[in-house]
Amino acid sequence: MHNDFTTSFSSLSPRLVPNRRHVLGGLAATAAMPGLAQFRVEVTGVGLTQLPIAIAPFRSEAQAPQKISAIIQADLERSGQFRSVDASGIALDETSRPDVAMWRQRSADSLVTGSITRLADGRFDVRCRLWDVVRGQDLGGQGFVVTQADLRLVAHRMSDFIYEKLTGERGVFSTRITYITKTGTRYSLWVADADGENAQSALTSPEPIISPAWSPNGAQVAYVSFESRKPVVYVHEVATGRRRLLANFRGSNSAPAWAPDGRSLAVTLSRDGGSQLYMIDANGGEPRRLMQSAGIDTEPVFSVDGRQIYFVSDRGGSPQIYKVPAGGGNAERVTFSGTYNISPSISPDGRWLAYISRVGGAFKLHVMDIATGAVNAITDTQADENPSFAPNSRLIVYATQQQGREALMTTTLDGKIKARLAGQGGDIREPDWGPYPKN
């Protein structure tokens, strides 16, 4: 699927580059229903320092529409920081004083208990409590009264609470991802929970939709649509569904990337010839060109402080990742291992660069330590695409193929623990992990 891109990067300046598969190569249509946005979680791999945690079934959750304890367990396992200890068959809730000696015997360091109660008005009262069983300490709890539609969100918020209490770092379970599916001849832009569930369709089109990118405040998604028979950049308001046209200049308009302050975006335009990088105000207007280049420059992404833009260019003969000051100036090459490196993503803590490198015909996810330049390949799959960091910089979501099926995966930065967010069918691609929710 990437072979078409190999030729198009060097020869197709107005066309979209790179790894936009449905633009650059034919894809088999697959029969799948819109319900494919429902995923199941499969976690593989073991880390060396995972924290053993027991999550007891919540009281009365068997009669509830969502199994809160199972969602919390899947969240924590997927983070790569926790290992589950069997807690089945034990009746506890948030008011129980657990037998800490028994839980220590089971090798648990922590224990989660809770309950879910349906109220007379139809809402649900959900409560949890976290215990340090090594010290016998109550670490606090949470309680929410919500409608059925918000039960998954409550579970994710409880996961965030547990994660932060036990690791000292903020959890990402109540954040959201966006991604694209192709089902038959229809393209859809989805916004979903970080575990891939609870997906809402933001846009459906018979023409390709590509390159979704979250705004820094999580309220908007920029994307590229071909509904006008050419690539045009739009900005979509997630809460209202309203959208506005951002870039529709002569030629190709593609690869939107938000500046950290949300006031402007970098885009790739071919209005003046070859595909080049421009800055444009978030409300539209006249774009400002960043550089003069004889090659193709595309896939911009900002550094955390907004001072640099990383991008892909073939100016040296093959696609490599470069960086340039956000105000324009001279580009500096960043990747040197491998002859074909694309799709840069910068971690929110500024420490890591994730990208896709072609290795012997396979496209694999790599992670670079920006300070040292050290690079690690962290996947054993052959067709990885579009890495995007979680807002706590601990996980990466990316698209790939497993056993011939399209899939979204998350991985820890060392590649040791991966989780598959497996769809019901169809072609899943181009994930982007949103920021922390604004409370």
N, C-alpha and C positions, 0 to 999 in steps of 0.2 A: 504494500500500500504506500510505502514511502518512496518507491522507485520513481514514480512520476515526479515527485518533488525534486529528486536528484537533478533531473534535467531542467525543471522549470525554474529552479533558483538561479541558475546561471543565464537563462535565456529569456525569462518572462518578466521583464521589469514591471509592467503595469499590473500583473496579476498578484494575487495574495500569496504571501510566503510567510513562514514555511509551514510545515506540518498541518495544513488545513486540508484534511484528506478528501473531503467531499468536493472541494474545489479542484484538487489536483489529480484525482483519480476516481475511477468508477467504483461504486460499492454495491454489493449485493443487497437487494431489498430483503428485509426480514419481516415476517408476520408477527406483530406484537400489538397488544392493546395499550392504550394510554396508561393503564394501570402498571406498566412496567416500572414506573417510578418507585414502586415498593421494593425495598431491598431486604436481604437478610444478612446478618453479620457472620463472617467466618474469619476467625483469628488464627494465624499460624506463627510459629516461632516462639522462642523463649529468651528472655533477657537474663542477665546475670544478677540483677539487683531488684527484681520485682518484689513489691510489698504484698505479703499474703493477707487477703481480706475475705471475710465471710459476710455474705449479704443474705440475711434470713428472709424467707418469704414474708411479704407484708400481710398483716392481719386483714382478712376479707378481700384480698386482691383476686382470689379465684372467681369472685362474682363481679369483678370490675371489668370495664372494657379494655383496660391496658394493664399489663403485668409490670408494675413499677419496678420491682426488684430485678426483673430480668433485663429491663432497659438500663438500669444503673450498672448491673454486672457487665453487660456488653460494652457500655461506654468505658468503664474503667479498664477492662481487658484490652480494648482497642487502643487505649492510650499508650500501652506498652509499659506502664509503670506498676501494674497490679497483676497479681495471680489469684484466681478465685479459689477459696476453700469451700468444700461442700457444706451447705447449711440446710439441705432439704429435710423436711419432716420435723423441723423444730418450730414450735409455736412461740413467737415473741412479738411484741410491738414496742412502740417508742416509750411506753411507761414501764417496760420490764427492766428488772435489774438482772443482767445476764450472769451466768456462772462462768466467771472469767477463767477459772482453772480448767474447766472443760474445753473452752475455746483455745486456750494455750496448748492443751493436749492435742488439739486438732491442727496445731501449727499456725493458727491465725494470729496476726498482730493486731488486727482491727475487726470490728463487727458493726454492721449496719442493721438496724431494726426499724420497723415502721408499720403504718396502717393506712388504709383507705376506706373512707366512710361516705356512703351516698346520703346527702342531706334531703330534707323534705322538698326543697325547691329544685331538685334534680342535679344540683352541683355536687362536687366531690371535695371532701376534706382529706388532704393527703399530708401525712406527717412522717418524719424520719428522725432517727437519733444515731449518732456515731460514737462508738466506744473504742478506746485504746485498751485492749485486753491485757497487754503486757503490764501496763501500770494500773489497770483497773479504773481508768479515768473516763468520765463522761465528757466528750469533746463538743457537746452541743447538738442542736437539732434545728430543723426547719419545719414550717407548716404553711400550707397554701390551701385556699378554697377557690376552686376553678371549675369551669365548665368541662364537659367531656373532651371538647376539642383541644384543650390545653393540658391534658394529662401527660402527653409525651414531653412537652416543654417543662412541666414540673419535674419529671424524672431527670431530664438533662440538667436542670438547675440544682437538683439535689446531688447529682454526679459532680457538678462544678464545686459545690460546697465541700464534699468529701475529698475531692482531689486537692483543693487548696489547703484544707486542714492538714492533710497528711504529707503533702509535698512542699508546701510553702509557695507554690506557683498557681497562677490562675488557670482554671480549667477552660476548655473550649467546647464543651458539649452542648451548650445552648446557643452556639454560633450557627451560621447557615452556610451552605454551599450553593453555587449555581453551576449548571452544566447543560449540555445540549444532547438531545437524542434525535436520531433519525429512524423513523418507523415507516417502512414502505417508502412513500415519496414525501412524507410530511416531516418537517423539522420542528422541534419544540425546545423552548428555553424554559428550564425549570429552576425554581428556588426551593430548596429542601433543608431539613435539619442536617446537622453535621454528620449524622449517621446515615444519611440518604433517605430516611423515611419522611413521611408527611410532605411529600413533594407537591408543589402548586405550579401549574403551568402559567408562565408569564406571557408567553407568545407562542403561537403555532402558525406555520407558514409552509406553503408548497415549495418555497424557494429557500436556499440554505441560510442558516443563521450561524454565525461563528463568533469567536473571540469575546465571550462575556467577561466583564471586569467589574468588580465591586468598587463602589465609591468608598472613600475612607470612613465615612460615617454610617455605612451600611444601609443607606436609604435608597440608593440608586444602583442600577447596573447599566454600564455601557456595553454595546454589542454592535456587531456588523450584520446587516440584513441585505439579502440579494433580491428583495421583493420588487425593486425597480430595475431588475435585470443587470444590476451592477452593484458592487459593494458600497454601502452607505452606512455611516455611523449614527446610531441613535442612543439616547439615554432614557432609561425606563425607570419610573418611580415605583418601587416595590409595593408600597402600601396602597397606592391608588390605581396602579395599572396605567397611569398616563405616561406618555412618552413624548420626547421632542427630538427633532432632527438636529444633529450636531455638525456633521460634515458630509456634504454632498457636492463635492467639487468635481471638475472634469477628471475622468479617469477613475482610479481606484482610491477608496477611502477605507482604511483598515487599521487593525491592531491598536485599539484605544487603550491607554494606560493612564490612570489618575495620578496627579501629583499628590503628595501626602496632605496638603492643605485643602484638597478638594476643589480648588478654584480654577484649575486648568487641567488639560490632558495632553499627553503626547500621542500623536497619531502618525500613521504612515500614509502619505499621499503621493499619487503619481501625476498631480496636476501640472507639474513643470517638466515632465519627462519621466525619468526613472523613479522607482519607489524611494522616497526620502522621508526623513523625520521632520515633523513640525510640532509646534506648540499651538494649542488653540484654547481660548477661554471656555470654561465649562458651560457658558450660556451661548456659545457659538461665536461667530464673527470671523474676522480675517486671520488666518493662521500665520505663524512666524516660522520660517525655515531655520533649522538648527545648524546644518552643515551643507557644504557642497561635496558630493561624493560621486565618483564615477560608477560605483557599485550599487547594489541593492541594500538599503538599510531598513530594517523592520523589527518587529517584536520589542518595542521599547518597554522598559520597566524602571521605575524610579528607585534610587537608594532611599533608605529610611529617612534621612535628613532632607531629602528633596534636592540635594545639590548635584547629584550625578544621575545620568540616565544610562542604564545598561541596554544594549541592543544587539541584534544580529546583523552581520554584514558579510558580503562576499568580496569586499574590497581587496583582500589578500589572495583571492583566487578560490577559496572555499569558505563555506559559512563558518564564522567564528563569532564569539561574543566579545564586544568592545564596551567601553564606557566613554561618555563625553560629559562635560559640564552642562547642567540643565540650561544655562544661558547660551550655550553654543560654544564652539571652539574646536580644539584638536582632540580626536578620538585616540583612546589608548586600548590596546588589545589586552583581554583578560584571560582567555582560554588558550592554552598552548599544547595540551595533551590531546591527541586525536585530530583528525582532519575535517571533522564535520560536527559542529556543536551549535545547538539551537535552543530556543524556548527558555530563556533565563527567568528565574524567579528569585527574589531576595527575601531572606527571612526577616520578620518584623524586628528582631533584635539586631539586625545588621551584620550578623556573624557569618551567614552561610549563603552560598549561591547554588541553587539547584538548576540543572539543565539536562537536556537530552543530548547524548553523544552517540554517533554511529560507530559501532565496533564490529568489524568483520561482517557488515551487512545487517547487523542487529541494532535496534535503537534502544538504548538503555539509560535509565535514570542515574545521574551522577550528582554528587554533592561536593562542593569545594569550600574549604575553610578560607574565607576571603583574606584573613590576616596573613596566612602562611602560603596560600596557593595550593595546599595539599588537596588532592582529589580522591574520592572513593566512589566506585561503582556499587550501587546498593540494591540492584535487582538482578534476577536471573531470567527475566522475560525478554522477549525479542522486539516488542513493538510498543515501547512506552512513549507517552506524550504528555505535554502540558502540566508540568509540576506546579503546585501552588502550596505555600506554607500555611499551616494553622497559625492563628494570631499569637499563640504562645511560643512559636518557633520550634515546637517539639515534634510535630508530625508534618508529613507532606501528603497531599492528595494528588493523584495522577490517573490518567487513563492508560489502559493497556489491553492486551489480549491474553486470555488464559484458556487453554484447551479450545482454541478457535473462537472463543466468545469475547465480545467486548465487555470490559468491566472497569469500574472505578475502584481504586485501591488506596488505602492509606498505609504509610510506612513510617517507622521511626527513622531518625536521621542516620543511624548505623545500619539500617536495613534488616535488623534482627527480627522485628515483629511487624507483620503486615496483616491488614484486615481487608477482606474483599467486601465491597458494597455491591452485591450481585443483583442485577436487574432481572426482570422477567423475560427479557428478550429485546431485540433491537440493538441499535448502535449507540453506545454511550460515549461521550467525548468532551473534551475541553472543560474540565472542572476549574472553578476558581473559588477559593475559600474566603468567606467574608470576614469582616473585622468583628471584634467584640461588640455585643449589642450596647447601644447607648441607653443607660437606665434613666 
